[in-house]
């Protein structure tokens, strides 16, 4: 439990959020159990997180499959494609960070499950963004 609290405080500082104190554990008898097959409502952070993954996928598809092939065929290659990829990078990055902030601000129970995937995707987006910026300025 101490490790979780330490990681919560550490991630709260990185994400610039105030982490609320832990909620006491509730007895299993006092918790209402969902009926089998009932849908659990999706939290805004999970929707944002999923949207950031979708935008990252669209960005990769555009950057590596569509833009190098389709735009030169119709004569629109060049700065347009790079600007579009930069825009998608920034949108995906902002959605990913805002969903992580929401996870920690609300002590979402799956926040540590999302952290490794978020870290990998964050590194990929930052790498792509820095490479694209390097292409613009060189």
TAMO-V56761 format. One line per field, one symbol per residue. phi: phi as a letter, one per 40 degrees, with the letter a starting at -180 (. if undefined). psi: psi as a letter, one per 30 degrees, with the letter a starting at -180 (. if undefined). A space follows every 10 residues. Layout:
phi = ???
psi = ???
This chain:
phi = .ccccccccc cccccfbccc cccccccccc ccccccgccc cccdcccccc cccccccccc cccbbcccbc cccbgbchcc cccccccccc cccccccccc ccdccbfdcb cccccccccc cccccccccc cccccccb
psi = eeeeeeeeee eeeefhljkl lkkkkkkeff kkkklkfkkk kkleeeeeee eeeeeeeeee eeefeeefee eeeggglbfe eeeeeeeeee eeeeeeeeee eeeeeghkfg efefeeeeee eeeeeeeeee eeeeeef.
